[in-house]
Amino acid sequence: MVRRHLKQVMDVRPDMNHSPLSPARSGEMRQHERYLDGLIHNGGNLESILATPMPLIYVAHIRSFLIIYLVSLPYLLGALWEWSTIVIVPLIAAIYLGLEAASSEVESPFDKGRSNDLDLDLYCFTILKNIQQLVKRRNEKDGLL
């Protein structure tokens, strides 16, 4: 779809009455094609990231270690902080559990079902709008519009 729009904008035909611009326009078209190929390649890389789940053993190991650490924390710090341990351990637990929850939330950044997803459609439309503005500005500068 983007290639078709670029082709329409960058199209140079003999009947358009700007033949001196033809080599420059075709060079620009090739450059935009290279940019577009890079964008499509990077989009494929993002789809690869999206399709790769977090290894289950990694998640299980981190959660197991976190639970063992938080359960043993009062015994490790009790002698040092005495009654303050009652206040400090829940604060430490809240911090570590919050970090674990945040890491599981950002594990799938493109999942539309999550509250913290990245809106890729918005990013793509912003890129397309910026390209259209650049092409329009260039055409106005060249006297084509």
C-alpha positions in Angstrom: 0.0 0.0 0.0 2.8 2.5 0.9 4.7 1.6 -2.3 1.6 2.4 -4.4 1.3 5.8 -2.7 4.9 6.6 -3.2 4.7 5.5 -6.8 1.7 7.9 -7.3 3.5 10.8 -5.7 6.9 10.2 -7.4 5.5 9.3 -10.8 7.2 11.0 -13.7 5.6 10.7 -17.1 6.6 12.4 -20.3 3.3 14.2 -20.5 3.8 15.8 -17.1 6.0 18.6 -18.6 8.9 18.4 -16.1 11.3 16.1 -17.9 14.5 17.8 -16.4 13.4 16.5 -13.1 13.0 12.9 -14.3 16.5 11.6 -13.2 16.3 13.4 -9.9 12.8 12.0 -9.2 13.8 8.5 -10.2 16.8 8.8 -7.8 14.5 10.0 -5.1 12.2 7.1 -5.8 15.0 4.6 -5.5 16.1 6.2 -2.2 12.5 6.0 -0.9 12.3 2.4 -2.0 15.5 1.6 0.0 14.0 3.3 3.0 10.8 1.4 2.6 12.7 -1.9 2.3 14.5 -1.1 5.5 11.2 -0.3 7.2 9.6 -3.5 6.0 12.7 -5.5 7.2 12.5 -3.9 10.6 8.8 -4.6 10.7 9.6 -8.3 10.1 12.1 -8.2 13.0 9.3 -6.8 15.2 7.0 -9.5 14.2 9.7 -12.0 15.1 10.0 -10.5 18.5 6.2 -10.6 18.9 6.0 -14.3 18.0 8.8 -15.3 20.3 7.4 -16.1 23.8 9.5 -15.8 27.0 10.9 -19.2 27.9 8.8 -20.8 30.6 11.9 -22.0 32.6 13.2 -18.4 32.8 9.9 -17.1 34.2 9.6 -20.0 36.6 13.1 -19.6 37.8 12.8 -15.9 38.5 9.5 -16.3 40.3 10.7 -19.2 42.4 13.9 -17.3 43.4 11.8 -14.2 44.2 9.4 -16.1 46.5 12.2 -17.9 48.3 14.0 -14.6 48.8 11.0 -12.8 50.1 10.0 -15.6 52.5 13.5 -15.8 53.9 14.0 -12.0 54.1 12.3 -11.6 57.6 14.6 -14.2 59.1 17.7 -12.7 57.5 16.9 -9.1 58.6 15.1 -9.8 61.8 18.2 -9.8 64.0 19.6 -6.7 62.4 16.4 -4.5 62.3 14.3 -6.1 65.0 10.8 -4.5 65.1 11.6 -2.4 62.0 11.6 -5.6 60.0 7.8 -5.7 60.2 7.7 -2.4 58.2 10.8 -2.8 56.0 10.1 -6.3 54.6 6.7 -5.5 53.1 8.2 -2.4 51.4 11.0 -4.5 49.9 8.5 -7.1 48.9 6.3 -4.5 47.2 9.2 -3.2 45.3 10.4 -6.6 44.0 6.9 -7.8 43.2 6.2 -4.5 41.4 9.3 -5.0 39.3 8.3 -8.6 38.5 4.8 -7.4 37.5 6.2 -4.7 35.3 8.6 -7.1 33.6 5.7 -9.5 32.8 3.7 -6.6 31.5 6.3 -5.4 29.1 7.0 -9.0 28.0 4.5 -8.6 25.2 4.7 -4.9 24.1 2.5 -5.4 21.0 -0.4 -7.3 22.5 -3.6 -5.2 22.1 -5.3 -7.0 25.0 -2.9 -5.5 27.5 -3.3 -2.0 29.0 0.3 -1.0 28.3 0.6 -2.1 24.7 2.4 0.0 22.0 0.1 1.3 19.4 1.9 0.3 16.3 -1.0 1.5 14.0 -0.5 5.0 15.4 3.2 4.8 14.8 2.7 3.6 11.2 0.2 6.4 10.5 2.5 9.0 12.0 5.3 7.8 9.7 3.1 7.8 6.7 1.8 11.3 7.5 5.4 12.6 7.9 6.4 11.0 4.6 3.4 12.7 2.9 4.3 16.1 4.4 7.9 15.7 3.2 6.8 14.8 -0.3 4.3 17.6 -0.4 7.0 20.1 0.8 9.4 18.8 -1.8 6.9 19.1 -4.6 6.0 22.6 -3.5 9.7 23.5 -3.5 10.1 22.0 -7.0 7.0 23.8 -8.3 5.0 20.6 -9.0 2.0 21.5 -6.9 
